[in-house]
Amino acid sequence: MLRLSHLIRTEEHDAFTSRFPSRRIADVSIELHDGRRFDSGPTQALGDPERPLGADRVRQKFRRFAEGVCEPGRTQELEQRVNELGANDAGIAPFLDLILGEIRI
C-alpha cells in the first residue's frame, strides 16, 4: 500500500470544486507502465446525496469494502454497533472503542 501511495497524484479540478459541497464529483485516471490509460470520467459515488442508497445497499457497500480488510467477526460487530446507535439508549462508547481500537487484519 505504501509503495502504491507514492505513485498516486491528486489534483483539484476547479469545475468540480465549485460544485462542492452540493455535489461531490471525482475523475480517476490510471496510466499503466506500457502507456495505456484508463479514465473514469466525472463520477459521483453511490451513496452521495444525489445518488442515495437504502439501508440494505449501504450494508452491501460496507461489506464489500470491509471484506478482506477486517476479520469477519469484526465486520459483523461493526454492523451490530452501528445498528444499535440511537436504539434502546445505546451509548456511542462501544462503537468508538471498536473503530478507534487496534486494527486486526
N, C-alpha and C positions, 0 to 999 in steps of 0.2 A: 504494500500500500504506500509506504514511504517513497519507494522508487517511482511509483506512478505519480505521486503528488508533485514531483519535480518536473514532470512532463506536461502538467496542466497549466494553461494560461487562461485567466479570466479577463474579460473586457466589458466595460459598461457601454451599453447602447443608449444613446440619448432618446431615441424613439420609444424604447421600452421603459426607460426610467421616467419619462414624462407621464406615463400612464399609471405608474405606481402611486399609491397602493391599491387603487381600484382594480387594477389588472396586474397580474404577475406573469410576465412573459419571459421565456428564455429561448435561446438558439444555441444548439450544440453542433460543433463541427469536429470531426475526427480525421486526422491525416495519418495514414499508415507509412511505415518505412519505405514501402515501394512507391509512394507518391499518391496512391488512391486516397480520395477524400469523400467523406460521408457527411451530409448536412441534414439536420432535423428540420430546419426552417423554424419560423416563430411558433412556439408551442406553449400552451398553458397546461399546467399539471392537473391531473384529475384530483379533485378534492378542493380546488380553489373555489372561491365564491361563485365564479361564473360557470364552473363545472362541478357542482356539488355531488357528493356521494352519500348514499344512505348508509345507515349503521353497518349493514352486512358487508357492503363494499369497502368501507373503512377497515373493518376487521380483516377482510381478504387482503387488502393492500398492506396492512401491518404485518400479517403473517408472511406474505411474500418477501418483504424487506427483512424481516427478522429471521427467516429460515436460513440456516447455515451460519448465522452470526450469533444467535443466542441458543442456549440449551433449550430443548423443547419444554421442559418444566418451567424454565424462566419465562418463556414466551406466554405460556398459559397463565402463570402467576401475574404477569403484567396485565394481561387481558382482564383477569379477575379483579385486580386492584382498580383498574380504570372503570369497570362496571360498577364497583362499589362506591365510587366517588359520588357524593351527593345523595346516596341512599342510606337509609337507616342511621343517619347521623355519623356515618363512617368518616373518620378523620383522614387527612391527606398524608399524615406521617408515614404510614406503612408504604404508601405509593412512593413517596420521596425516598425513603430508605432503600427501596428496591431499585429505583432508577439512578440514584446517586451513589449506590454501593459499588463494590468491586465488580468489574465486568468479568463474567465467566463464559468462556467460549468452549 
